[in-house]
Amino acid sequence: MKGGKTRFQQKFTEDMFLNALSIDGIKSTTTIMSLVRCSRSTAKNVLYKLVNEGKVNKIEIEGDDYGWQKVKGD
């Protein structure tokens, strides 16, 4: 890399997140982070991308709380 700095970058795939989700239950961001072993910002970025692609639903639980659920058929 430029400047002699090296940086480890983990590649997370959409399948890693989809495999952590199910169609019959809602999982929190924290649970998904634990299953995929990624940071909160990485989890949210990928999950919102999957929502925009119609593969995942963001479900409001109470007030400001929400969870994630895989869409049937994926």
C-alpha positions in Angstrom: 0.0 0.0 0.0 1.0 3.6 -0.3 3.3 5.0 2.3 4.4 1.5 3.5 1.3 1.1 5.6 -0.4 -2.3 5.6 -3.9 -2.9 6.7 -5.8 -6.2 7.2 -9.2 -6.1 5.5 -11.7 -8.9 6.1 -14.0 -9.6 3.2 -17.6 -10.2 4.3 -20.0 -11.6 1.8 -23.8 -11.1 1.6 -24.1 -14.9 2.0 -22.5 -14.7 5.4 -25.2 -12.2 6.6 -28.0 -14.1 4.9 -26.9 -17.4 6.5 -27.0 -15.6 9.9 -30.7 -14.6 9.3 -33.8 -16.7 9.2 -37.3 -16.2 7.7 -39.1 -17.4 10.9 -37.4 -15.1 13.4 -36.0 -11.6 13.9 -32.4 -11.1 14.9 -30.8 -8.0 16.4 -27.8 -6.2 14.9 -25.7 -7.4 17.9 -26.6 -11.0 17.3 -25.7 -10.8 13.6 -22.4 -9.1 14.5 -21.6 -12.0 16.8 -22.5 -14.6 14.2 -20.6 -13.0 11.3 -17.8 -11.7 13.6 -17.8 -8.1 12.2 -18.1 -4.6 13.5 -21.5 -2.8 14.0 -20.8 -0.4 11.1 -20.0 -3.3 8.7 -23.2 -5.2 9.8 -25.4 -2.2 9.3 -23.9 -1.3 6.0 -24.4 -4.8 4.6 -27.8 -5.2 6.1 -29.1 -1.9 4.7 -27.7 -3.0 1.3 -29.6 -6.3 1.6 -32.8 -4.3 2.6 -32.4 -2.2 -0.6 -32.0 -5.3 -2.7 -35.2 -6.8 -1.2 -33.4 -9.7 0.5 -33.9 -8.6 4.1 -36.6 -6.8 6.0 -35.9 -4.3 8.8 -38.6 -4.9 11.4 -39.5 -2.2 14.0 -39.8 -3.9 17.4 -40.5 -1.1 20.0 -39.8 2.6 19.7 -36.3 2.9 18.3 -35.5 -0.8 18.4 -35.5 -2.9 15.3 -34.4 -6.3 14.1 -33.6 -8.0 10.8 -35.4 -10.9 9.0 -34.6 -12.7 5.8 -37.2 -12.4 3.1 -38.8 -15.7 2.0 -37.3 -17.2 -1.1 -33.7 -16.1 -0.4 
